[in-house]
Amino acid sequence: MHNDRKTLHLISLGCAKNLVDSEILLGGLKNTQYDVTERPDDADTIIINTCGFLDIAREESVDTILQAAELRKKGVIEQLVVMGCLSERYHNDLKKEIPEVDRFFGTNDHRQIASFITGKDYGKDDPLFFRSILTPSHFAYLKIAEGCDNGCSFCSIPIMRGLQKSRMIPGLISETNRLVDNGTKEIMIIAQDTTSYGWDLDKKVYLSDLIAEMDKIDNGPEWIRIHYAHPAHLSQRIIDSMAKSDRVCNYIDMPIQHASDNLLKSMRRGLNQDGIRRKIDSLRKAIPDISIRTTIIVGYPGEEEKDFLELTDFISEIKFDHLGVFTYSEEEGTLAANLQDDISREIKDERKSIIMDLQNNIDFERNSRMVGHSYEVIVDEVSNNIAVGRTQYDAPEIDKIVRINGSVKKGDIYEVKIDDFNEYELIGSLKK
């Protein structure tokens, strides 16, 4: 019998928000004549979901497209489709440079992509939102809004993804129910800025309302984790709703970007150092054992030695639980692009490594304090008698892991006693 099913290979680059877009697309293609393959060489069609956020991510996206373009040129694959942020922003340039690509799509063109690939028209009520989950089934990302209204000077996201468009609470609750029915235990709430969720809706709602509704779900998710909170928009009502909820992890991902008042003002972050400190105090007062992840940019235009010193002093004082550092890279079309990118690559890299060393010491000290205590741990991977998981204080893929001694099942939550540690991981055994 002739099999007319085609195979598709999808490469998702960049952030979790991109991953959600990829999942939505695969969900939409699930009931078509396409099967998904892990191997690019076996595919009839390759789709690349690109990231356009920083120069290093753009390079990765372009390299990935070029590799796939070679396969297209040799006739190994029949069709090459590129979507996502890079494609949205540099559509015309890419078209000129890489003619092997059959079509370029933007970040919100799922229906058009599905129509293009399958040759069918997809209507509004299509089951595109029944996502085919790419993350392991025990955790999933819930994207609560698209786009961003903030206009931080260094950031091109509003240019690529437009202004904020929040999703309505009932739709988010039914997606949560569907995920939980499929075995999801942990839901990560994401958006460009989760803390301004709902402000743009006709009938305004807030992240705290969404948390309250998610809490009411019978047999709902066991853990809810909040990412990308903007300190200027983290209201007391959101903090209180986190503290009140049994399901919300004692964790927040809240990028502060800097701690020098001069730079925070130039970055248009809406709070000075003291304002950020007050937010962190409120969080720690309401949720004493909260784990705070943040992100810092070093080498922003005009960052003098004294600004950098203010930043390192602040990090030493606050002792963030997790910290990521980016070196500034100029983004075309942003406000900061009008400033002189006046700090050399060497100084940027040196400042980054100073902060990483500082943070490593903080991590070491914090991990050592966890030895001897027991924590609930969700199991992410089990292979060859090695099991790896996380406490509620750590997000997947970016934070530290717990190596578990004992027989456990992927996706389940266990009580684990911490016996040992290093900077990057805890080592524990199942509590008897």
N, C-alpha and C positions, 0 to 999 in steps of 0.2 A: 504494500500500500504506500502511495506517495505521501511523504510527510511535508506539508507546506508550512510548518512552523519555522519561524526565524529565531536567531539567537541575538541577544543584546548584551553588551558589556557596559557597565556604568562606572565611571570614575568620579568620586565626589571629593573635591579638594576644599581646603579652608575650614570654615567654622561649623559649629553644630547647626546653625541656622541653614547653611547650605545642605547639610545632611538631611534636614527635615524636608527641604525642597526636593532632594533626590528621592526620598522615601515617598513623597506625594506623587512624584512622576511615576515611580515603579508601581505604586498602587494603581495608578490610572492605566498602566499598560498590562496589568496582571491578567485581565480577562481577554486579552487580544491574542494574536497569533505569535506573540513573542515569548521565548523562554530566556531567562537570565543566565549568563555564564560568567564564571570567575576569570576565564582566560581570554584576554583580548584577541589572541590569534584565532580562537574558535568562533568569534562573533561575526555576524553579518553587519551589525550596526554597533558603533561605539558612541556613547554619549559622554561628554566631559562637562561636569559642572564646575566652573572655574571660580577662583577667588581673585578679587582685584584690590584687596585692601592695602597691602604693603608691597614694596618693590620685590622683596624676597618671595612673596606668595605669587606675585605676577610672573616672576621668572619661572617658578615651578609650574604655573598654569601653561605658560607658553611652551616650555620644554615638553610637557605632557601632550599638548596639541601637536607639536612637531613630530614626536614619536609616533602618534596615531596617524598623522598625515603620511608618514612613510609607508605604513601598512595600507593606507588608502591608495597611495601611488602605485604600490606593487600589486594591488588588486586582492590583497589578503582579506580586506573587509570591503563591503559594498557601500557603506554609508558612514559618514562622520558628522556628528552633530555637536555643536558647542553651545553651552548655555551658562547662565550665572553672571556674577558681578563684572568680571573682566569683559565678558562678551557684551554686557549692557553698556559698558562705558567706552570701550575701544572698538566697537563693532566695525566701523569703516576701515580703520587701520589694519585690523586682523584680516578682514576680507581680502584686502590688497596683498598683505604679506603671505597669507597661507590659503591659496586658492583651492587646495585639496578639500577644505571643509565644505560640506554640502549646504549647511545652514547654520547661522548664528541666531541664538535667541537670548532674551534678557532673563531677569530673575523671576518674573511672574507669568511667564508664557507657557505654563504647563499644558494648557488645553491645545494651544497651537502646536507644541512639540508633539503631543500625543497624536494630533491629527496628521501632522507632517509624516511621522514615522509609520503610522498604520494606514494612512490614506483615508481615514474615516473622519467625519465631523463629530466633535464632542460638544454636547450641549451643557448648559449651566448645571443641570442636576445630575451630572455624571458622577459615578462613584470614584472620582479622582481622589477624594479625601480619605478613602479607605486605604491608609498607608501600608505599604509593604515595608515592614520595619527592618532597617539595616543595622540598627544597634542590637546587641544581644537582647533577647525578649524580656529579660527581667528589669531593664531600665530603658526609658525612652524620653525624648525631648518633646515638650509641648510648646509650640511657638504661639505666643499669645498676641503678638502684633507684628506687623511688617513696617519697615521704614523708621524714620527718626526725625524729631522736630528740634533737636538740641543745638545744632550748629556750633559744635566745638571747633575751634580754629584749625585743628590738625587733621580733621576727620572727613573722609570723602563719602561716608555711608549715605548721608541724605542725597548726595549727588547721584549715587548708584541706585539706591533703593527707595528714594522719594520720602515724602512726609509720612508721619506715623498713621497707620490704619490698624486700629485694635479690632480683635475678633470679639464677638458677643459671648457673654458668659454661658448661655445654654449650649452653644456649639462646643465650647471648650469642655464643659462637663460631659457632654455625650462622647467626645473624643476620649476623655479620661476613662469613662466607663468601658469603652471599647478596648482601650489599651489594657486595662486591668483584667477584663475578660480574657484577653490573650496572654495573661501571665505576667504583666508588668507589675513590679513591686515598687519601683522608684521612678518618679516623674520629675524631670528637670524642666523648670519653667524658664523659657528664654524669650528674648526680644532684643532689639538694639538697646532699649532702656526699659526694663520690666517695671521700674518704679513709677513711670509716667503712664502705665497701662490705663486705658479707659478714659483718659482725659478728652480724647477726640470724639468720643461717641456722642450722639444726640442726647441720650440720657446718660450723663456721666457716671462711670463706675470707677472703682479703684482696685488696685492689686489686693487690698485687704478684703474686699467683697468676694473676689475670686477665691481667695484662700478659705474664707468662711464657707463658701458653697462647696469647695472640694472636701472640706472637713465633714460636711453633712452626708457625703456619699456612703451608703451602707457598703461594707466590704470594699472600701476605696483603696487607693494606693497606700502602702505602708510608710513610704518616705516621699516627701516633696522637697525639692531643692531649688533655691532661688539664685539665678545667675544675672549678671549685668545690671546690678542696681546702681543708679546714679546717686552719689551722696547728697546732691542738692535736692533730689526728689524723694529721698527715703524719709517719708513722713512718720510721725509718731504712731499714727493709726496703723501703718504697715508693720512697724516694729512690734506694736501690741498684738496684732493679729498673728505674727510669727510666734511670739512668746506664748500665746494662748493655745496655739494648735499643737496637738500631739503628733501630727503627721509631718509638719514642716521640720526639716533637719535643723539642728543648731549650727547653721552654716549660711554664709552669704558671700557671694562673689560681687565685690563692690570696687570697681576701678577708681582710684583717686587721681591717677596720672602724675601728680606732683605735690609738693608741700610748700613751695616758695610762693608767697602771696603775689609777687610780680609775675611769675610764670602762670599761676592759676588764673590770674586776671587776663593775661594775653591769650591763654588757651580758652577763655570764656567758659570756665567750669561752674561759675555761679556760686561758689563758696570759697572763702579763704581758708588758711590752715586751721584757724581756730574753729571755724564752722565744721570742718571735717572732723576735728578732734571731738567736738560736741556730739556729732552723729555717732562716732565710735563709742563714746561714753554712754550714750542712750542705749545703744545696742547691748553693750556689756552689762549695763544696769538691769535691763529687761531680761536678758538671756545670759547669765553669768558665764556659761561655758561655751559661748558662741565661737565658732571658728571663722575667721575673716580672711578671705582671699582678696588680694588687690593686684592692680597692674600699674606700673610706673613707666613714664617715658623719660629717658635721659637724652641730653644733647639737643633739646628743643632750642630754636633760635633765641639768642640772648641769655642762655643759661650760664651765668657766671659762677665762679668758684663759690661765692657766698650763697648762691641759690642752691647749688649742689650740696653744700654743707648743711643747709636748712633741711634738705631732703634726707640726708643720712642721719641727722640728729632725730628727725621725726620718726624714721623707721626704727632706730634704736630705742626710742621712747615707747612707741606703740606696740612693737613686736607683733607684726601681722603673722597669722598662722601659715599663710601661703602668699608668695609674692612672685609675680612675673615681671621681667624688665624688657622693654623694647628700646632700641636706639631710634631716635627720630628720623623719619624719612619723609621727604617733602611730597605731598600729594597734590597733584595738579588740580586747579580749580578751587582749592580750599583757601581760607583767609590767611593761614600761616604761610602759604606759598608766596605771598607778597613780602614776607619777611626774609631777610638775608640768612640763608642756612650757613651760619658762620662758625660752626664748631666742627673741627676736623674729625675724620673717621677714627683716628687713633684716640682722641680724647673721649669720643662717644663710647668706644669699646672699653676704654680704661674705666670710665664711670660705671658702665654696666657691670664690669667684673668686680668693682669695689662693692657695689650693692649686692651682687650675688654672694660674695664672700660673707658679707654682713648677715644676709638672710640665712646662709647655710649654718652659721653659728646659732642663730635663733631657732632654726629647725631642729638642730642637734639637741639643744637644751630642752625644747618642748617635747620631742620624742622620748628623751630620757625620763621625763616626768610621767610618761604613760606606762612605763614598765611596772609590773605588779598589779595593775588595775585591769578590770574586765570591761569589754565593750561589745555592743552588738556589731556584727560584721556581715555585710552582704557579699556573697561569693561571686566573683566576676569570671574566673577561669579555673578549670580543673584539667590538668593534663599530666600524664606520667607521674601520678602521686604527688604532684605539686599543686597546691591550691592557693589562689590569690584573691583577696577581697579588699573591702574598704570599710572604715567606720563611717558614721553619719557625718564626721568632720572632714570628709574627703570626697571630692567629685571624681568621676571616672576619667582616666586618661591624662589628667593634669596634676592631680595631687598624689599624696603618698599611698602606698599599698600596705596590706597586711599579708604576710606569708603565713598560712595556717597549717599547723601540723595536726593531722587527724583526717578522718574520712568525712568529706562534706559533698554536698550536691550544688552544682552551679545554680545561681539564682535564689538560693535560700539564705535566710538570715540566722546566724548562730551567735551564741555568747562565747567570746574568745578572750582568754587571759593573755596579756602581753608579757612575754618572757625576755625579749631582747630587742635591740633597735640599731639602726644607723641613720644617716641624714635622710635617706630616701624611703626607708621602709621600717615597719614594725614586724616582729616575728612573734607569733603567738600559738597557743594550743587550745583545743576545745575545752571549755570549762566542764569539769566533771560534775 
